[in-house]
Structures are given as structure tokens and as C-alpha cells.
Amino acid sequence: METKHTPGPWYVQDDHGRRYIETEGNDDTIAEIHRRRSKGSVYSCAEAGANASLIAAAPELLEALQAARDLWGDYLPPGNSNAMKAMKLVDAAITKATA
């Protein structure tokens, strides 16, 4: 499958409270994570940091899901509804990430 996104690994860089998702060597900035105020709510620094970590993990998460799909996709036990539900979640996440 052709990769459309910037290859990983991605890292979180913190610059005086601003968080950036960057590639190795800081050559490319993938995203900047902000705290924001919306209708009286404030996303905390901790929440912004957690969001940054999740985004930075995206390339590895996608690779892991694709590997799981390749390994187990054709070997699901017939009639195992939990396995089928799990594989549908895997497929949906891969589709969302590669759209």
C-alpha cells in the first residue's frame, strides 16, 4: 500500500509550552498543538500534551494495525463475533488513516 503521509517516526517537541509534531531531525513540522478556549472551556496543557503524543504515535499505530490485519485477517475463527468486531475496528481505523 502506498504511503501518502509523511513517513515516521514523528516526535513531540515542546517549545515554551507550544507543542509541535516533527520528523526526525526536526526537518518537517507535521502539526502544531494548541490549547484553545471554546465556549468557556479550556483544553489544559496536559490534554494538549496527550493529544500531541497520540498524533506523534500515528505512523506506528497505523503500521501495527496493518501488520495485524495482514497476519490475522484471513485466520479469524468462524463465528467469533468478538474477533469480527475487532477486525472491523481495525479496518475502519486503517481506512480513516489512509483516506
C-alpha positions as a Markdown table, in Angstrom:
| # | Residue | x | y | z |
|---|---|---|---|---|
| 1 | Met | 0.0 | 0.0 | 0.0 |
| 2 | Glu | 1.3 | 3.4 | -1.0 |
| 3 | Thr | 2.0 | 5.8 | 1.9 |
| 4 | Lys | 0.5 | 9.2 | 1.5 |
| 5 | His | 1.6 | 10.7 | 4.8 |
| 6 | Thr | 5.0 | 12.0 | 5.9 |
| 7 | Pro | 7.0 | 8.9 | 6.9 |
| 8 | Gly | 7.6 | 8.4 | 10.7 |
| 9 | Pro | 8.8 | 8.3 | 13.2 |
| 10 | Trp | 7.2 | 11.5 | 14.5 |
| 11 | Tyr | 8.2 | 13.2 | 17.7 |
| 12 | Val | 6.7 | 15.8 | 20.1 |
| 13 | Gln | 8.8 | 18.9 | 20.5 |
| 14 | Asp | 7.9 | 21.3 | 23.3 |
| 15 | Asp | 9.0 | 25.0 | 22.8 |
| 16 | His | 7.9 | 27.1 | 25.8 |
| 17 | Gly | 4.5 | 25.4 | 26.1 |
| 18 | Arg | 3.9 | 25.1 | 22.4 |
| 19 | Arg | 3.9 | 21.5 | 21.1 |
| 20 | Tyr | 5.0 | 20.6 | 17.6 |
| 21 | Ile | 4.8 | 17.2 | 15.9 |
| 22 | Glu | 8.1 | 16.9 | 13.9 |
| 23 | Thr | 10.0 | 14.3 | 12.0 |
| 24 | Glu | 13.4 | 13.0 | 13.0 |
| 25 | Gly | 16.0 | 15.8 | 12.8 |
| 26 | Asn | 13.2 | 18.4 | 13.0 |
| 27 | Asp | 13.3 | 18.7 | 9.3 |
| 28 | Asp | 9.5 | 18.8 | 8.9 |
| 29 | Thr | 6.8 | 20.1 | 11.2 |
| 30 | Ile | 3.7 | 17.9 | 10.8 |
| 31 | Ala | 1.4 | 19.8 | 13.2 |
| 32 | Glu | 1.3 | 22.4 | 16.0 |
| 33 | Ile | -0.8 | 21.6 | 19.0 |
| 34 | His | -2.6 | 24.5 | 20.7 |
| 35 | Arg | -4.6 | 24.9 | 23.9 |
| 36 | Arg | -7.8 | 26.6 | 22.9 |
| 37 | Arg | -10.7 | 28.2 | 24.5 |
| 38 | Ser | -14.1 | 27.4 | 23.2 |
| 39 | Lys | -17.4 | 28.4 | 24.8 |
| 40 | Gly | -15.8 | 28.8 | 28.1 |
| 41 | Ser | -13.8 | 25.5 | 28.1 |
| 42 | Val | -10.1 | 25.4 | 28.2 |
| 43 | Tyr | -8.0 | 22.4 | 27.0 |
| 44 | Ser | -5.3 | 22.1 | 29.6 |
| 45 | Cys | -1.6 | 21.8 | 28.9 |
| 46 | Ala | -1.8 | 18.1 | 30.0 |
| 47 | Glu | -4.6 | 17.4 | 27.5 |
| 48 | Ala | -2.7 | 19.2 | 24.7 |
| 49 | Gly | 0.4 | 17.1 | 25.6 |
| 50 | Ala | -1.7 | 13.9 | 25.5 |
| 51 | Asn | -3.1 | 14.9 | 22.1 |
| 52 | Ala | 0.4 | 15.6 | 20.8 |
| 53 | Ser | 1.6 | 12.2 | 22.0 |
| 54 | Leu | -1.3 | 10.4 | 20.3 |
| 55 | Ile | -0.7 | 12.3 | 17.0 |
| 56 | Ala | 3.0 | 11.6 | 17.1 |
| 57 | Ala | 2.3 | 7.8 | 17.5 |
| 58 | Ala | 0.0 | 7.7 | 14.5 |
| 59 | Pro | 2.6 | 6.3 | 12.0 |
| 60 | Glu | 3.5 | 3.4 | 14.3 |
| 61 | Leu | -0.2 | 2.8 | 15.2 |
| 62 | Leu | -1.1 | 2.6 | 11.5 |
| 63 | Glu | 1.8 | 0.2 | 10.8 |
| 64 | Ala | 0.8 | -2.0 | 13.8 |
| 65 | Leu | -2.8 | -2.2 | 12.6 |
| 66 | Gln | -1.7 | -3.0 | 9.0 |
| 67 | Ala | 0.6 | -5.8 | 10.3 |
| 68 | Ala | -2.2 | -7.2 | 12.5 |
| 69 | Arg | -4.6 | -7.1 | 9.5 |
| 70 | Asp | -2.1 | -8.9 | 7.3 |
| 71 | Leu | -1.3 | -11.5 | 9.9 |
| 72 | Trp | -4.7 | -12.3 | 11.3 |
| 73 | Gly | -7.1 | -11.0 | 8.7 |
| 74 | Asp | -7.7 | -14.4 | 6.9 |
| 75 | Tyr | -7.5 | -16.5 | 10.0 |
| 76 | Leu | -10.4 | -15.3 | 12.1 |
| 77 | Pro | -12.2 | -18.1 | 13.8 |
| 78 | Pro | -15.6 | -18.6 | 12.2 |
| 79 | Gly | -18.5 | -17.5 | 14.3 |
| 80 | Asn | -16.3 | -15.5 | 16.7 |
| 81 | Ser | -18.2 | -12.2 | 16.9 |
| 82 | Asn | -15.6 | -10.6 | 19.2 |
| 83 | Ala | -12.9 | -11.2 | 16.6 |
| 84 | Met | -15.1 | -10.0 | 13.8 |
| 85 | Lys | -15.9 | -6.8 | 15.7 |
| 86 | Ala | -12.2 | -6.2 | 16.4 |
| 87 | Met | -11.3 | -6.7 | 12.8 |
| 88 | Lys | -14.0 | -4.3 | 11.7 |
| 89 | Leu | -12.5 | -1.7 | 14.1 |
| 90 | Val | -9.0 | -2.4 | 12.6 |
| 91 | Asp | -10.3 | -2.0 | 9.1 |
| 92 | Ala | -12.2 | 1.2 | 9.9 |
| 93 | Ala | -9.1 | 2.8 | 11.5 |
| 94 | Ile | -6.9 | 1.8 | 8.6 |
| 95 | Thr | -9.4 | 3.3 | 6.2 |
| 96 | Lys | -9.7 | 6.5 | 8.1 |
| 97 | Ala | -5.9 | 6.9 | 8.4 |
| 98 | Thr | -5.3 | 6.2 | 4.7 |
| 99 | Ala | -8.2 | 8.1 | 3.1 |
